Amino acid sequence: MEFYEVVRRRRSVRAYRPDPVEEEKLERVLEAARLAPSAANRQPWHFLVVRDAAPRARLPEAHSQEWFAPPPAVTRACARPPPAGR
């Protein structure tokens, strides 16, 4: 699929099926993120994947939108600042 086709077809998901996310699909998304370019290839990030129900159930506390409901898996990208002196 061409890039502009992807952009044209994009949509905002506001409801999630309760089905577990397939491991292969999650790994593919994380691999694409890992391959993203970064300055000097430092890759100053790490990714968290939360599948446990208890932490996901608390997500609406941090998200004020009424339509938001926790999906079956949540990924978060976290920045890792460079060490001092660099």
Secondary structure, 3 states (H helix, E strand, C coil): CCHHHHHHHCCCCCCCCCCCCCHHHHHHHHHHHHCCCCHHHCCCEEEEEECCHHHHHCHHHHCCCCCCCCCCCEEEEEECCCCCCC
